[in-house]
């Protein structure tokens, strides 16, 4: 059962974001077509056209933030976890501030909210 569980973890944590990334990349030139919006719009419609990939970036952030927390037995009572988490927070905070990915029409407030959430994550480490 351990092998089945490991395969499930890999499929759900890596496979789904990779699959969504491939689908978005293959359709990146057709993101304004109604058929693509109906099928994959939940992944990109809230973002600027230049940051159609942002939801995949958010999925990667969720995985990377949990990875050091999921492996505490490897290095018990080590500051390595905190150092890794601080570096992850800084990178994701900087990238978000640089791209400001949300569409400026009705989702512009989401840029500030996500930035505040990332700052909160950083300062609570």
C-alpha positions as CSV (number, residue, x, y, z in Angstrom):
1,X,0.0,0.0,0.0
2,X,2.9,2.3,0.5
3,X,3.7,2.2,-3.2
4,X,0.2,3.1,-4.1
5,X,0.2,6.0,-1.6
6,X,3.5,7.3,-2.9
7,X,2.2,7.1,-6.5
8,X,-0.9,9.0,-5.4
9,X,1.2,11.7,-3.7
10,X,3.3,12.1,-6.8
11,X,0.3,12.2,-9.2
12,X,-1.6,14.8,-7.1
13,X,1.2,17.0,-6.0
14,X,3.3,17.0,-9.2
15,X,1.2,15.5,-11.9
16,X,-1.8,17.8,-11.7
17,X,0.2,21.1,-11.8
18,X,2.3,19.7,-14.6
19,X,-0.7,18.7,-16.6
20,X,-2.4,22.1,-16.1
21,X,0.9,23.8,-17.1
22,X,1.1,21.7,-20.3
23,X,-2.5,22.4,-21.2
24,X,-2.1,26.2,-20.7
25,X,1.2,26.3,-22.6
26,X,-0.3,24.4,-25.5
27,X,-3.2,26.8,-25.6
28,X,-1.4,30.0,-24.8
29,X,-2.1,31.5,-28.2
30,X,-5.8,30.7,-28.1
31,X,-6.6,31.9,-24.6
32,X,-9.2,34.4,-26.0
33,X,-11.2,31.7,-27.8
34,X,-14.5,30.8,-26.2
35,X,-13.8,27.1,-26.3
36,X,-10.5,27.5,-24.4
37,X,-12.1,29.8,-21.9
38,X,-14.9,27.4,-21.2
39,X,-12.5,24.5,-20.8
40,X,-9.5,26.1,-19.0
41,X,-10.7,29.5,-18.0
42,X,-10.7,28.7,-14.3
43,X,-6.9,28.5,-14.5
44,X,-6.2,31.9,-16.2
45,X,-9.2,34.2,-16.6
46,X,-8.5,36.2,-13.5
47,X,-4.9,37.0,-14.5
48,X,-3.3,39.3,-17.1
49,X,-2.8,37.7,-20.5
50,X,1.0,37.8,-19.9
51,X,0.6,35.9,-16.7
52,X,-1.7,33.2,-17.8
53,X,0.6,30.7,-16.0
54,X,0.2,32.2,-12.6
55,X,-2.2,29.6,-11.2
56,X,0.6,27.0,-11.9
57,X,3.0,29.2,-10.0
58,X,0.6,29.3,-7.0
59,X,0.3,25.5,-7.1
60,X,4.1,25.3,-7.0
61,X,4.2,27.7,-4.1
62,X,1.8,25.6,-2.1
63,X,3.9,22.5,-2.7
64,X,7.2,24.2,-1.9
65,X,5.9,25.7,1.3
66,X,4.7,22.4,2.6
67,X,7.8,20.4,1.5
68,X,10.1,21.5,4.3
69,X,7.3,21.0,6.8
70,X,6.6,17.5,5.5
71,X,10.2,16.3,6.1
72,X,11.0,17.2,9.7
73,X,12.3,13.7,10.5
74,X,15.2,14.2,8.1
75,X,16.7,17.0,10.2
76,X,15.0,17.2,13.6
77,X,15.2,20.5,15.5
78,X,17.1,22.2,12.7
79,X,17.0,25.8,11.6
80,X,17.2,24.5,8.0
81,X,13.5,24.3,7.7
82,X,13.1,28.0,8.7
83,X,15.9,29.1,6.4
84,X,14.3,27.2,3.5
85,X,10.9,28.6,4.2
86,X,12.3,32.2,4.5
87,X,14.0,31.8,1.1
88,X,10.8,30.4,-0.4
89,X,8.8,33.3,1.0
90,X,11.3,35.9,-0.3
91,X,11.3,34.4,-3.8
92,X,7.5,34.2,-4.1
93,X,7.0,37.6,-2.5
94,X,9.5,39.2,-5.0
95,X,8.0,37.4,-8.0
96,X,4.5,38.5,-7.0
97,X,5.5,42.1,-6.5
98,X,7.3,42.1,-9.9
99,X,4.5,40.6,-12.0
100,X,1.4,41.8,-10.2
101,X,-0.5,39.0,-12.1
102,X,-4.1,39.8,-11.5
103,X,-6.1,41.5,-14.3
104,X,-6.5,45.3,-13.6
105,X,-10.2,45.3,-14.2
106,X,-12.1,43.7,-11.4
107,X,-9.3,41.6,-9.7
108,X,-6.7,44.3,-9.1
109,X,-7.4,44.3,-5.4
110,X,-6.3,40.6,-5.4
111,X,-2.7,41.8,-6.1
112,X,-2.7,43.7,-2.8
113,X,-4.4,40.9,-0.9
114,X,-2.0,38.3,-2.1
115,X,0.9,40.5,-1.4
116,X,-0.4,41.1,2.2
117,X,-0.8,37.3,2.6
118,X,2.7,36.7,1.4
119,X,4.1,39.4,3.7
120,X,2.2,37.8,6.6
121,X,3.6,34.4,5.8
122,X,7.1,36.0,5.7
123,X,6.8,37.9,9.0
124,X,5.3,34.9,10.9
125,X,8.3,32.7,10.1
